[in-house]
Amino acid sequence: MGKTGMRKTDFRDLVEPLKKTGTEGFMERFLADFDAPHKDILNRIIESHHKAKAESRNGKTDLEHIQEVVGYMNKLLDKRFKDVLVLDSKSRKSDEYGNLEEIVGNLDREADGLLLCTALYHDIGKAIIRPRHGPEGADIIKDSDSEDRERFFNLGFYRSDIYLMSDLIRFHDYLAMVGTGETSYLTFTEVLHPVTNISLNNEEKFLSYLLLLNLADIAGTIGKIRSEHFTRLMRDFKLIKKAHNDISRKVYEDIFKKKPEEEISESELHGKTVSARDLVDVISELKRLTENTTSERLRRILRAGFETSVGRLRVQNQIQVYEKSIDKEYVTKKNSGQYQVAKKFKEWFVNDDIAPVIASLHGLNVGQEFYTRFAFICKLDYELGFITELCEERLKIEIEKSKKGSLGRSSGHDLRRDLALCLVKLIDTLVRQFGVFTLNNTRIGLGFERITQMDQVYKERFLRRLIGADGGFKEAEALTKLRNSINLWVITP
């Protein structure tokens, strides 16, 4: 591939002090010591951080998150996996762990520098717009003017590096979002064939880089990654690679009339695009994969919403006694009407706890159309904010009942199924309402921003109705309001 720009430094050298000083203050030191690309936008992130601290706002700031991601990326590249992953002995001996070791072992110094710089810039789009920060950040990097491009060159990057960095930023949270169910596998249509085609000539490398960026980003969000999350992420990565390998050779030969191992010129690379027929092949493969894993996607949504809502209630000191009670209840009750006995509260909706989801799908009698259309709803509820609030309200109601001594009010009562049925009803409603927009393989996204911004008192009343706490009529009324409050957008490559 042709290269532009003279290497004047090496970004890897700029982050060597991380090993001694840590990530705190790293971005500010970077901006002070170097003529950094997009300095004004990075300074907005710093200013927002200082403002949040001055106002004593809770939660991690974007600056703190970015610096942690840089730190975790540095640890991954140094093969200090124990500082990023908290794995049981089985996971450390797994093929997934061996795959990670192999990927990192094959990196060179230039790759290290590019990945660290990408980690530093991965959330730059949040200074513009949060829900679309990936694509926004990618456009900022890709559309760098001549001065910012020169600054990247001075940091040791070539023109091709800038475009590769842009593609990585565009998709930097896709594996994490498919891991929570927020995104379907179909959204990877964009990943396998980035618009720039820059990554098409280095697909194996691109997917490996994307995996590492996702790992660092997840660790920077939730802390060290546990076995369940790591295994799921690596298996998703394997599925995406397989989907890619199944179609990539055919697509490549169709575009360039050459085999992948044959050299192509830069003019050929930039002069070709993916044909509509090839894109249909990609979509068909990912659609099949997505439809086959619909139940698993729903389980992941439940898992993510349940974990976050339990965490919130634990912070509020509302759930500790209930956790002990529900654990005891599920261990001691062994009625045949239960979906799974002896399931500890903290283990709800883990990998093998999918029976409540399947029972709910059967209970609502959803057909094949649901699976197909839900596959094309490629993005659902950014950061699962509303789903989390739904789970939290359902748990709060159950806690109140337990205080009144009505825990386990019937032999067949299973709160997991209640949560699953609530979620499946909600999503079935959305699929029926918006599924028509998915015709002709159109991928769409649905956002709940209007609902999450409701007045708190009004929102809680709405949530109670939505989960059926106030009767079937009120639940139907709330589902109608939900349909009229969703933001819809079309996802285009």
DRENDO-1510 file (C-alpha; in Angstrom, 1 decimal, always signed):
<recs>
REC; n; res; u; v; w
REC; 1; MET; +0.0; +0.0; +0.0 .
REC; 2; GLY; +1.3; +3.4; -0.9 .
REC; 3; LYS; +2.4; +5.6; +2.0 .
REC; 4; THR; +2.4; +9.4; +2.5 .
REC; 5; GLY; +4.2; +11.4; +5.1 .
REC; 6; MET; +7.6; +11.2; +6.8 .
REC; 7; ARG; +7.9; +9.5; +10.2 .
REC; 8; LYS; +9.3; +12.1; +12.6 .
REC; 9; THR; +8.5; +10.3; +15.9 .
REC; 10; ASP; +6.8; +7.1; +17.0 .
REC; 11; PHE; +3.6; +7.3; +19.0 .
REC; 12; ARG; +4.6; +4.3; +21.0 .
REC; 13; ASP; +7.5; +6.4; +22.5 .
REC; 14; LEU; +5.0; +9.0; +23.6 .
REC; 15; VAL; +3.2; +6.6; +25.9 .
REC; 16; GLU; +6.2; +4.9; +27.5 .
REC; 17; PRO; +5.8; +7.2; +30.6 .
REC; 18; LEU; +2.4; +5.4; +31.1 .
REC; 19; LYS; +4.3; +2.5; +32.7 .
REC; 20; LYS; +5.7; +4.8; +35.4 .
REC; 21; THR; +3.1; +7.5; +35.8 .
REC; 22; GLY; -0.2; +5.9; +34.8 .
REC; 23; THR; -2.9; +7.4; +32.7 .
REC; 24; GLU; -4.1; +10.2; +34.9 .
REC; 25; GLY; -3.4; +13.5; +33.2 .
REC; 26; PHE; -2.0; +11.8; +30.1 .
REC; 27; MET; -4.2; +13.6; +27.6 .
REC; 28; GLU; -3.3; +17.0; +29.1 .
REC; 29; ARG; +0.4; +16.1; +29.0 .
REC; 30; PHE; +0.0; +15.0; +25.4 .
REC; 31; LEU; -1.6; +18.2; +24.4 .
REC; 32; ALA; +0.9; +20.3; +26.2 .
REC; 33; ASP; +4.0; +18.5; +24.8 .
REC; 34; PHE; +2.9; +18.0; +21.2 .
REC; 35; ASP; +1.2; +19.7; +18.4 .
REC; 36; ALA; -1.7; +17.2; +18.5 .
REC; 37; PRO; -4.3; +16.7; +15.8 .
REC; 38; HIS; -7.7; +18.1; +16.6 .
REC; 39; LYS; -6.4; +19.8; +19.7 .
REC; 40; ASP; -9.5; +22.0; +20.0 .
REC; 41; ILE; -11.9; +19.1; +20.2 .
REC; 42; LEU; -9.7; +17.2; +22.7 .
REC; 43; ASN; -9.6; +20.3; +24.8 .
REC; 44; ARG; -13.4; +20.4; +24.9 .
REC; 45; ILE; -13.3; +16.9; +26.5 .
REC; 46; ILE; -10.8; +18.2; +29.1 .
REC; 47; GLU; -13.0; +21.3; +29.8 .
REC; 48; SER; -16.1; +19.1; +30.2 .
REC; 49; HIS; -14.1; +17.0; +32.7 .
REC; 50; HIS; -13.1; +19.9; +34.9 .
REC; 51; LYS; -16.7; +21.3; +34.8 .
REC; 52; ALA; -18.1; +18.0; +35.9 .
REC; 53; LYS; -15.6; +17.8; +38.8 .
REC; 54; ALA; -16.3; +21.3; +39.8 .
REC; 55; GLU; -20.0; +20.5; +40.0 .
REC; 56; SER; -19.4; +17.3; +41.8 .
REC; 57; ARG; -21.3; +15.2; +39.3 .
REC; 58; ASN; -21.4; +11.5; +39.9 .
REC; 59; GLY; -19.9; +9.0; +37.4 .
REC; 60; LYS; -16.8; +8.7; +35.3 .
REC; 61; THR; -16.1; +11.6; +32.9 .
REC; 62; ASP; -15.3; +11.0; +29.2 .
REC; 63; LEU; -11.7; +12.1; +29.9 .
REC; 64; GLU; -11.3; +9.6; +32.7 .
REC; 65; HIS; -12.7; +6.9; +30.5 .
REC; 66; ILE; -10.5; +7.7; +27.6 .
REC; 67; GLN; -7.4; +7.7; +29.7 .
REC; 68; GLU; -8.3; +4.4; +31.2 .
REC; 69; VAL; -8.9; +2.9; +27.8 .
REC; 70; VAL; -5.4; +4.1; +26.7 .
REC; 71; GLY; -4.0; +2.4; +29.9 .
REC; 72; TYR; -5.8; -0.9; +29.2 .
REC; 73; MET; -4.7; -0.9; +25.6 .
REC; 74; ASN; -1.1; -0.4; +26.8 .
REC; 75; LYS; -1.5; -3.4; +29.2 .
REC; 76; LEU; -2.9; -5.6; +26.4 .
REC; 77; LEU; +0.0; -4.7; +24.1 .
REC; 78; ASP; +2.5; -5.4; +26.9 .
REC; 79; LYS; +0.7; -8.8; +27.3 .
REC; 80; ARG; -0.2; -8.0; +30.9 .
REC; 81; PHE; -3.5; -9.7; +30.4 .
REC; 82; LYS; -4.0; -10.2; +34.2 .
REC; 83; ASP; -4.3; -6.4; +34.5 .
REC; 84; VAL; -7.2; -6.4; +32.0 .
REC; 85; LEU; -8.9; -9.8; +32.5 .
REC; 86; VAL; -10.2; -11.6; +35.6 .
REC; 87; LEU; -10.5; -15.2; +34.3 .
REC; 88; ASP; -11.1; -18.5; +35.9 .
REC; 89; SER; -8.6; -21.4; +35.3 .
REC; 90; LYS; -10.8; -22.8; +32.5 .
REC; 91; SER; -10.9; -19.5; +30.6 .
REC; 92; ARG; -7.1; -19.1; +30.9 .
REC; 93; LYS; -6.7; -22.5; +29.2 .
REC; 94; SER; -9.3; -21.9; +26.6 .
REC; 95; ASP; -8.9; -21.5; +22.8 .
REC; 96; GLU; -10.3; -18.0; +23.2 .
REC; 97; TYR; -7.4; -17.0; +25.5 .
REC; 98; GLY; -4.9; -18.6; +23.1 .
REC; 99; ASN; -6.4; -16.7; +20.3 .
REC; 100; LEU; -5.9; -13.4; +22.1 .
REC; 101; GLU; -2.3; -14.3; +22.9 .
REC; 102; GLU; -1.7; -15.1; +19.2 .
REC; 103; ILE; -3.2; -11.8; +18.0 .
REC; 104; VAL; -1.1; -9.7; +20.4 .
REC; 105; GLY; +2.0; -11.8; +19.7 .
REC; 106; ASN; +1.8; -11.0; +16.0 .
REC; 107; LEU; +1.7; -7.2; +16.5 .
REC; 108; ASP; +4.7; -5.0; +15.6 .
REC; 109; ARG; +5.8; -1.7; +17.1 .
REC; 110; GLU; +4.0; +0.3; +14.4 .
REC; 111; ALA; +0.7; -1.5; +15.2 .
REC; 112; ASP; +1.2; -0.8; +18.9 .
REC; 113; GLY; +1.5; +3.0; +18.2 .
REC; 114; LEU; -1.6; +3.0; +15.9 .
REC; 115; LEU; -3.7; +1.1; +18.5 .
REC; 116; LEU; -2.7; +3.4; +21.3 .
REC; 117; CYS; -3.4; +6.5; +19.3 .
REC; 118; THR; -6.8; +5.1; +18.3 .
REC; 119; ALA; -7.5; +4.4; +21.9 .
REC; 120; LEU; -6.8; +8.0; +22.7 .
REC; 121; TYR; -9.1; +9.3; +20.0 .
REC; 122; HIS; -11.8; +6.6; +20.1 .
REC; 123; ASP; -14.4; +8.8; +21.9 .
REC; 124; ILE; -13.5; +12.1; +20.3 .
REC; 125; GLY; -17.0; +12.1; +18.7 .
REC; 126; LYS; -18.6; +12.5; +22.2 .
REC; 127; ALA; -17.5; +16.1; +22.1 .
REC; 128; ILE; -20.0; +16.4; +19.2 .
REC; 129; ILE; -22.9; +14.0; +19.8 .
REC; 130; ARG; -23.0; +11.0; +22.2 .
REC; 131; PRO; -25.4; +8.4; +20.6 .
REC; 132; ARG; -23.5; +8.6; +17.3 .
REC; 133; HIS; -20.0; +9.2; +18.7 .
REC; 134; GLY; -18.4; +6.4; +16.8 .
REC; 135; PRO; -19.4; +7.5; +13.3 .
REC; 136; GLU; -18.9; +11.2; +14.3 .
REC; 137; GLY; -15.4; +10.5; +15.6 .
REC; 138; ALA; -14.5; +8.5; +12.5 .
REC; 139; ASP; -15.5; +11.4; +10.3 .
REC; 140; ILE; -13.5; +13.8; +12.4 .
REC; 141; ILE; -10.4; +11.7; +11.8 .
REC; 142; LYS; -11.0; +10.8; +8.2 .
REC; 143; ASP; -11.9; +14.3; +7.2 .
REC; 144; SER; -8.8; +15.9; +8.9 .
REC; 145; ASP; -7.7; +19.0; +7.1 .
REC; 146; SER; -4.2; +19.4; +5.7 .
REC; 147; GLU; -2.9; +20.8; +9.0 .
REC; 148; ASP; -4.3; +18.0; +11.2 .
REC; 149; ARG; -3.2; +15.4; +8.7 .
REC; 150; GLU; +0.3; +16.9; +8.9 .
REC; 151; ARG; +0.2; +16.6; +12.7 .
REC; 152; PHE; -0.7; +12.9; +12.3 .
REC; 153; PHE; +2.3; +12.5; +10.0 .
REC; 154; ASN; +4.5; +14.2; +12.6 .
REC; 155; LEU; +3.3; +11.7; +15.2 .
REC; 156; GLY; +4.6; +8.9; +12.9 .
REC; 157; PHE; +1.5; +7.9; +11.0 .
REC; 158; TYR; +0.9; +7.5; +7.2 .
REC; 159; ARG; -2.2; +8.4; +5.2 .
REC; 160; SER; -3.3; +4.8; +5.3 .
REC; 161; ASP; -3.0; +4.7; +9.1 .
REC; 162; ILE; -5.3; +7.7; +9.4 .
REC; 163; TYR; -8.0; +5.9; +7.4 .
REC; 164; LEU; -7.5; +2.7; +9.3 .
REC; 165; MET; -7.8; +4.6; +12.5 .
REC; 166; SER; -11.0; +6.2; +11.3 .
REC; 167; ASP; -12.6; +2.8; +10.5 .
REC; 168; LEU; -11.6; +1.4; +13.9 .
REC; 169; ILE; -13.2; +4.4; +15.7 .
REC; 170; ARG; -16.3; +4.1; +13.6 .
REC; 171; PHE; -16.9; +0.5; +14.8 .
REC; 172; HIS; -15.0; +0.6; +18.1 .
REC; 173; ASP; -18.0; -0.4; +20.3 .
REC; 174; TYR; -19.7; -2.9; +18.0 .
REC; 175; LEU; -18.5; -6.0; +19.7 .
REC; 176; ALA; -19.4; -4.6; +23.1 .
REC; 177; MET; -22.9; -3.7; +21.8 .
REC; 178; VAL; -23.5; -7.1; +20.2 .
REC; 179; GLY; -22.4; -8.5; +23.6 .
REC; 180; THR; -25.2; -6.8; +25.4 .
REC; 181; GLY; -27.8; -7.4; +22.6 .
REC; 182; GLU; -28.0; -3.7; +21.9 .
REC; 183; THR; -26.7; -4.4; +18.4 .
REC; 184; SER; -27.4; -7.4; +16.1 .
REC; 185; TYR; -24.8; -9.2; +14.1 .
REC; 186; LEU; -26.3; -7.6; +11.0 .
REC; 187; THR; -24.8; -4.3; +11.9 .
REC; 188; PHE; -21.4; -5.8; +11.1 .
REC; 189; THR; -22.3; -5.5; +7.4 .
REC; 190; GLU; -20.6; -2.1; +7.7 .
REC; 191; VAL; -17.6; -3.6; +9.5 .
REC; 192; LEU; -16.8; -6.3; +7.0 .
REC; 193; HIS; -16.8; -3.7; +4.1 .
REC; 194; PRO; -15.9; -0.3; +5.5 .
REC; 195; VAL; -16.9; +2.6; +3.2 .
REC; 196; THR; -13.3; +3.7; +2.6 .
REC; 197; ASN; -12.2; +0.3; +1.4 .
REC; 198; ILE; -8.9; +1.1; +3.2 .
REC; 199; SER; -9.4; -1.9; +5.5 .
REC; 200; LEU; -10.5; -4.2; +2.7 .
REC; 201; ASN; -6.8; -4.9; +1.8 .
REC; 202; ASN; -6.0; -5.7; +5.5 .
REC; 203; GLU; -9.1; -7.4; +6.7 .
REC; 204; GLU; -7.4; -9.9; +9.0 .
REC; 205; LYS; -5.5; -7.1; +10.7 .
REC; 206; PHE; -8.5; -4.8; +10.8 .
REC; 207; LEU; -10.7; -7.3; +12.7 .
REC; 208; SER; -7.9; -8.2; +15.2 .
REC; 209; TYR; -7.3; -4.5; +15.9 .
REC; 210; LEU; -11.0; -4.0; +16.3 .
REC; 211; LEU; -11.1; -6.8; +18.9 .
REC; 212; LEU; -8.3; -5.2; +20.9 .
REC; 213; LEU; -9.9; -1.8; +20.8 .
REC; 214; ASN; -13.2; -3.3; +22.0 .
REC; 215; LEU; -11.5; -5.1; +24.9 .
REC; 216; ALA; -9.8; -1.9; +26.0 .
REC; 217; ASP; -13.0; +0.1; +25.7 .
REC; 218; ILE; -15.0; -2.5; +27.7 .
REC; 219; ALA; -12.4; -2.6; +30.4 .
REC; 220; GLY; -12.4; +1.2; +30.6 .
REC; 221; THR; -16.2; +1.1; +31.0 .
REC; 222; ILE; -16.8; -1.8; +33.5 .
REC; 223; GLY; -13.3; -2.5; +34.9 .
REC; 224; LYS; -11.5; -5.7; +34.5 .
REC; 225; ILE; -13.3; -8.2; +32.2 .
REC; 226; ARG; -14.7; -11.3; +33.8 .
REC; 227; SER; -14.7; -14.8; +32.2 .
REC; 228; GLU; -18.3; -14.7; +31.0 .
REC; 229; HIS; -17.8; -11.4; +29.2 .
REC; 230; PHE; -14.4; -12.4; +27.8 .
REC; 231; THR; -15.7; -15.7; +26.5 .
REC; 232; ARG; -18.8; -14.2; +24.9 .
REC; 233; LEU; -16.7; -11.4; +23.2 .
REC; 234; MET; -14.2; -13.8; +21.8 .
REC; 235; ARG; -16.9; -16.1; +20.5 .
REC; 236; ASP; -18.6; -13.2; +18.8 .
REC; 237; PHE; -15.3; -12.2; +17.3 .
REC; 238; LYS; -14.9; -15.8; +16.0 .
REC; 239; LEU; -18.4; -15.8; +14.5 .
REC; 240; ILE; -17.8; -12.5; +12.7 .
REC; 241; LYS; -14.4; -13.7; +11.4 .
REC; 242; LYS; -16.1; -16.9; +10.1 .
REC; 243; ALA; -18.9; -14.9; +8.4 .
REC; 244; HIS; -16.2; -12.8; +6.9 .
REC; 245; ASN; -14.1; -15.7; +5.7 .
REC; 246; ASP; -17.2; -17.4; +4.2 .
REC; 247; ILE; -17.8; -14.5; +1.8 .
REC; 248; SER; -14.6; -12.4; +1.7 .
REC; 249; ARG; -12.6; -14.3; -1.0 .
REC; 250; LYS; -15.6; -14.3; -3.4 .
REC; 251; VAL; -16.2; -10.6; -2.8 .
REC; 252; TYR; -12.5; -9.7; -3.2 .
REC; 253; GLU; -12.1; -11.6; -6.4 .
REC; 254; ASP; -15.3; -10.1; -7.7 .
REC; 255; ILE; -14.0; -6.5; -7.0 .
REC; 256; PHE; -10.4; -6.8; -8.1 .
REC; 257; LYS; -10.5; -9.8; -10.4 .
REC; 258; LYS; -7.5; -11.1; -8.4 .
REC; 259; LYS; -6.9; -13.5; -5.6 .
REC; 260; PRO; -6.4; -12.0; -2.1 .
REC; 261; GLU; -2.8; -13.0; -2.0 .
REC; 262; GLU; -2.0; -11.1; -5.2 .
REC; 263; GLU; -0.7; -7.6; -4.8 .
REC; 264; ILE; -2.9; -4.7; -5.8 .
REC; 265; SER; -2.0; -1.1; -6.3 .
REC; 266; GLU; -3.3; +1.9; -4.3 .
REC; 267; SER; -5.2; +3.2; -7.4 .
REC; 268; GLU; -7.0; -0.2; -7.7 .
REC; 269; LEU; -7.8; -0.2; -4.0 .
REC; 270; HIS; -9.4; +3.3; -4.1 .
REC; 271; GLY; -11.0; +2.9; -7.5 .
REC; 272; LYS; -13.3; +0.0; -6.6 .
REC; 273; THR; -16.3; -0.3; -4.5 .
REC; 274; VAL; -18.4; -3.2; -3.2 .
REC; 275; SER; -21.2; -4.2; -5.6 .
REC; 276; ALA; -24.8; -4.4; -4.6 .
REC; 277; ARG; -24.8; -8.1; -5.3 .
REC; 278; ASP; -21.8; -8.6; -3.0 .
REC; 279; LEU; -23.4; -6.6; -0.3 .
REC; 280; VAL; -26.5; -8.8; -0.5 .
REC; 281; ASP; -24.3; -11.8; +0.1 .
REC; 282; VAL; -22.8; -10.2; +3.2 .
REC; 283; ILE; -26.3; -9.3; +4.5 .
REC; 284; SER; -27.7; -12.8; +3.9 .
REC; 285; GLU; -24.9; -14.5; +5.8 .
REC; 286; LEU; -25.3; -12.1; +8.8 .
REC; 287; LYS; -29.1; -12.3; +8.7 .
REC; 288; ARG; -28.9; -16.0; +9.0 .
REC; 289; LEU; -26.5; -15.7; +11.9 .
REC; 290; THR; -28.7; -13.1; +13.6 .
REC; 291; GLU; -32.0; -14.9; +13.2 .
REC; 292; ASN; -30.5; -18.1; +14.6 .
REC; 293; THR; -29.4; -16.3; +17.8 .
REC; 294; THR; -32.5; -14.2; +18.5 .
REC; 295; SER; -33.1; -15.9; +21.8 .
REC; 296; GLU; -29.5; -15.4; +22.8 .
REC; 297; ARG; -29.7; -11.7; +21.9 .
REC; 298; LEU; -32.8; -11.3; +24.1 .
REC; 299; ARG; -31.0; -13.0; +26.9 .
REC; 300; ARG; -28.1; -10.6; +26.6 .
REC; 301; ILE; -30.4; -7.6; +26.7 .
REC; 302; LEU; -32.0; -9.0; +29.8 .
REC; 303; ARG; -28.6; -9.8; +31.4 .
REC; 304; ALA; -27.2; -6.3; +30.7 .
REC; 305; GLY; -30.4; -4.5; +32.0 .
REC; 306; PHE; -30.7; -6.8; +35.0 .
REC; 307; GLU; -27.0; -6.4; +36.0 .
REC; 308; THR; -27.1; -2.7; +35.8 .
REC; 309; SER; -30.4; -2.3; +37.6 .
REC; 310; VAL; -29.3; -4.6; +40.4 .
REC; 311; GLY; -26.1; -2.5; +40.7 .
REC; 312; ARG; -28.1; +0.7; +41.0 .
REC; 313; LEU; -30.4; -0.8; +43.7 .
REC; 314; ARG; -27.4; -2.1; +45.6 .
REC; 315; VAL; -25.9; +1.4; +45.7 .
REC; 316; GLN; -29.2; +2.6; +47.1 .
REC; 317; ASN; -29.1; -0.2; +49.7 .
REC; 318; GLN; -32.5; -1.5; +48.5 .
REC; 319; ILE; -31.6; -4.9; +47.4 .
REC; 320; GLN; -29.3; -6.7; +49.9 .
REC; 321; VAL; -32.0; -8.3; +52.0 .
REC; 322; TYR; -34.0; -9.2; +49.0 .
REC; 323; GLU; -31.1; -10.9; +47.3 .
REC; 324; LYS; -30.7; -13.2; +50.3 .
REC; 325; SER; -34.4; -13.9; +50.4 .
REC; 326; ILE; -34.7; -14.7; +46.7 .
REC; 327; ASP; -31.7; -16.9; +46.8 .
REC; 328; LYS; -33.2; -18.9; +49.7 .
REC; 329; GLU; -36.6; -19.0; +47.9 .
REC; 330; TYR; -35.2; -20.4; +44.7 .
REC; 331; VAL; -32.9; -22.9; +46.5 .
REC; 332; THR; -35.6; -24.3; +48.8 .
REC; 333; LYS; -38.6; -24.3; +46.3 .
REC; 334; LYS; -38.4; -27.2; +43.8 .
REC; 335; ASN; -41.8; -27.2; +42.3 .
REC; 336; SER; -42.2; -28.6; +38.8 .
REC; 337; GLY; -43.7; -25.3; +37.7 .
REC; 338; GLN; -40.4; -23.4; +38.0 .
REC; 339; TYR; -38.3; -23.0; +34.9 .
REC; 340; GLN; -35.0; -23.6; +36.7 .
REC; 341; VAL; -34.5; -24.5; +40.3 .
REC; 342; ALA; -31.6; -23.5; +42.6 .
REC; 343; LYS; -30.6; -20.6; +40.4 .
REC; 344; LYS; -28.8; -18.0; +42.5 .
REC; 345; PHE; -30.0; -14.4; +42.1 .
REC; 346; LYS; -26.5; -13.3; +40.9 .
REC; 347; GLU; -26.6; -16.0; +38.2 .
REC; 348; TRP; -29.8; -14.9; +36.5 .
REC; 349; PHE; -29.6; -14.6; +32.7 .
REC; 350; VAL; -26.1; -16.0; +32.5 .
REC; 351; ASN; -25.2; -18.1; +29.5 .
REC; 352; ASP; -27.3; -21.2; +30.4 .
REC; 353; ASP; -30.3; -19.3; +31.8 .
REC; 354; ILE; -32.2; -18.9; +28.5 .
REC; 355; ALA; -35.4; -20.9; +29.4 .
REC; 356; PRO; -37.4; -17.9; +30.5 .
REC; 357; VAL; -36.7; -16.1; +27.2 .
REC; 358; ILE; -37.8; -19.1; +25.1 .
REC; 359; ALA; -40.9; -19.6; +27.2 .
REC; 360; SER; -41.8; -16.0; +26.7 .
REC; 361; LEU; -41.4; -16.2; +22.9 .
REC; 362; HIS; -43.6; -19.3; +22.9 .
REC; 363; GLY; -46.1; -17.7; +25.2 .
REC; 364; LEU; -46.5; -14.7; +22.8 .
REC; 365; ASN; -46.6; -17.1; +19.9 .
REC; 366; VAL; -44.2; -15.0; +17.8 .
REC; 367; GLY; -43.6; -16.1; +14.2 .
REC; 368; GLN; -40.7; -16.2; +11.8 .
REC; 369; GLU; -41.5; -12.6; +10.8 .
REC; 370; PHE; -40.5; -11.5; +14.3 .
REC; 371; TYR; -37.0; -13.1; +14.0 .
REC; 372; THR; -36.4; -11.6; +10.6 .
REC; 373; ARG; -37.5; -8.1; +11.4 .
REC; 374; PHE; -35.9; -8.0; +14.8 .
REC; 375; ALA; -32.6; -9.0; +13.0 .
REC; 376; PHE; -32.8; -5.8; +11.0 .
REC; 377; ILE; -33.4; -3.6; +14.1 .
REC; 378; CYS; -29.7; -3.4; +14.3 .
REC; 379; LYS; -29.4; -0.9; +17.2 .
REC; 380; LEU; -31.8; -0.8; +20.1 .
REC; 381; ASP; -31.9; +1.6; +23.1 .
REC; 382; TYR; -28.4; +3.3; +23.3 .
REC; 383; GLU; -26.6; +1.9; +26.3 .
REC; 384; LEU; -29.8; +0.0; +27.2 .
REC; 385; GLY; -30.8; +3.0; +29.4 .
REC; 386; PHE; -34.5; +2.4; +29.2 .
REC; 387; ILE; -34.3; -1.4; +29.4 .
REC; 388; THR; -32.3; -1.0; +32.6 .
REC; 389; GLU; -35.0; +1.4; +34.0 .
REC; 390; LEU; -37.6; -1.2; +33.1 .
REC; 391; CYS; -35.8; -4.0; +34.9 .
REC; 392; GLU; -35.2; -1.7; +37.9 .
REC; 393; GLU; -38.8; -0.8; +38.3 .
REC; 394; ARG; -39.9; -4.5; +38.0 .
REC; 395; LEU; -37.3; -5.4; +40.7 .
REC; 396; LYS; -38.5; -2.5; +43.0 .
REC; 397; ILE; -42.0; -3.7; +42.8 .
REC; 398; GLU; -40.9; -7.3; +43.7 .
REC; 399; ILE; -38.9; -5.9; +46.7 .
REC; 400; GLU; -41.9; -4.1; +48.0 .
REC; 401; LYS; -44.0; -7.3; +47.8 .
REC; 402; SER; -41.2; -9.2; +49.6 .
REC; 403; LYS; -41.4; -6.7; +52.4 .
REC; 404; LYS; -45.1; -7.4; +52.8 .
REC; 405; GLY; -44.3; -11.1; +53.0 .
REC; 406; SER; -45.7; -12.1; +49.5 .
REC; 407; LEU; -42.4; -13.3; +48.0 .
REC; 408; GLY; -42.9; -16.3; +45.9 .
REC; 409; ARG; -46.7; -15.7; +45.8 .
REC; 410; SER; -47.4; -18.9; +43.8 .
REC; 411; SER; -45.6; -22.1; +43.2 .
REC; 412; GLY; -45.0; -21.3; +39.5 .
REC; 413; HIS; -44.0; -17.7; +40.0 .
REC; 414; ASP; -40.6; -17.0; +38.4 .
REC; 415; LEU; -39.4; -13.4; +38.4 .
REC; 416; ARG; -37.0; -14.2; +35.6 .
REC; 417; ARG; -39.9; -15.1; +33.4 .
REC; 418; ASP; -41.7; -12.0; +34.4 .
REC; 419; LEU; -38.7; -9.9; +33.4 .
REC; 420; ALA; -38.3; -11.9; +30.1 .
REC; 421; LEU; -42.0; -11.6; +29.2 .
REC; 422; CYS; -42.0; -7.9; +29.9 .
REC; 423; LEU; -39.0; -7.4; +27.6 .
REC; 424; VAL; -40.3; -9.7; +24.8 .
REC; 425; LYS; -43.7; -7.9; +24.9 .
REC; 426; LEU; -42.0; -4.6; +24.6 .
REC; 427; ILE; -39.8; -5.7; +21.7 .
REC; 428; ASP; -42.6; -7.5; +19.9 .
REC; 429; THR; -44.6; -4.3; +20.0 .
REC; 430; LEU; -41.6; -2.4; +18.5 .
REC; 431; VAL; -41.1; -5.1; +15.8 .
REC; 432; ARG; -44.8; -4.9; +14.8 .
REC; 433; GLN; -44.7; -1.1; +14.7 .
REC; 434; PHE; -41.4; -0.5; +13.0 .
REC; 435; GLY; -40.7; -3.8; +11.2 .
REC; 436; VAL; -42.2; -2.4; +8.0 .
REC; 437; PHE; -39.2; -0.1; +7.7 .
REC; 438; THR; -36.9; -3.1; +7.5 .
REC; 439; LEU; -38.2; -4.2; +4.1 .
REC; 440; ASN; -35.6; -4.5; +1.3 .
REC; 441; ASN; -32.9; -5.4; +3.8 .
REC; 442; THR; -33.0; -1.9; +5.4 .
REC; 443; ARG; -31.3; -1.8; +8.8 .
REC; 444; ILE; -32.8; +0.5; +11.4 .
REC; 445; GLY; -32.1; +1.8; +14.9 .
REC; 446; LEU; -34.6; +2.6; +17.6 .
REC; 447; GLY; -33.8; +5.1; +20.4 .
REC; 448; PHE; -35.7; +5.7; +23.7 .
REC; 449; GLU; -34.2; +9.2; +24.4 .
REC; 450; ARG; -37.6; +10.9; +24.7 .
REC; 451; ILE; -38.8; +8.4; +27.3 .
REC; 452; THR; -35.5; +8.5; +29.4 .
REC; 453; GLN; -35.9; +12.2; +29.6 .
REC; 454; MET; -39.4; +12.2; +31.0 .
REC; 455; ASP; -40.1; +13.8; +34.4 .
REC; 456; GLN; -39.1; +11.1; +37.0 .
REC; 457; VAL; -42.5; +10.9; +38.7 .
REC; 458; TYR; -44.3; +10.6; +35.3 .
REC; 459; LYS; -41.7; +8.1; +34.1 .
REC; 460; GLU; -42.1; +5.8; +37.1 .
REC; 461; ARG; -45.9; +5.7; +36.6 .
REC; 462; PHE; -45.3; +4.9; +32.9 .
REC; 463; LEU; -42.9; +2.1; +33.8 .
REC; 464; ARG; -45.4; +0.6; +36.2 .
REC; 465; ARG; -48.1; +0.5; +33.6 .
REC; 466; LEU; -45.7; -0.9; +31.0 .
REC; 467; ILE; -44.8; -3.9; +33.1 .
REC; 468; GLY; -48.4; -4.6; +33.9 .
REC; 469; ALA; -48.4; -3.6; +37.5 .
REC; 470; ASP; -51.6; -1.5; +37.1 .
REC; 471; GLY; -53.5; -4.0; +35.0 .
REC; 472; GLY; -53.8; -5.1; +31.4 .
REC; 473; PHE; -55.6; -2.0; +30.1 .
REC; 474; LYS; -53.0; +0.3; +31.5 .
REC; 475; GLU; -50.3; -1.9; +30.1 .
REC; 476; ALA; -51.8; -1.7; +26.6 .
REC; 477; GLU; -52.1; +2.0; +27.0 .
REC; 478; ALA; -48.4; +2.3; +27.9 .
REC; 479; LEU; -47.3; +0.1; +25.0 .
REC; 480; THR; -49.3; +2.5; +22.7 .
REC; 481; LYS; -47.5; +5.5; +24.2 .
REC; 482; LEU; -44.2; +3.7; +23.8 .
REC; 483; ARG; -44.7; +3.2; +20.1 .
REC; 484; ASN; -45.4; +6.9; +19.7 .
REC; 485; SER; -42.3; +7.9; +21.6 .
REC; 486; ILE; -39.5; +6.0; +19.8 .
REC; 487; ASN; -36.9; +7.7; +17.7 .
REC; 488; LEU; -36.3; +5.9; +14.4 .
REC; 489; TRP; -33.3; +6.2; +12.2 .
REC; 490; VAL; -32.0; +4.3; +9.1 .
REC; 491; ILE; -28.5; +2.8; +9.4 .
REC; 492; THR; -26.5; +3.4; +6.3 .
REC; 493; PRO; -23.0; +2.2; +5.6 .
</recs>
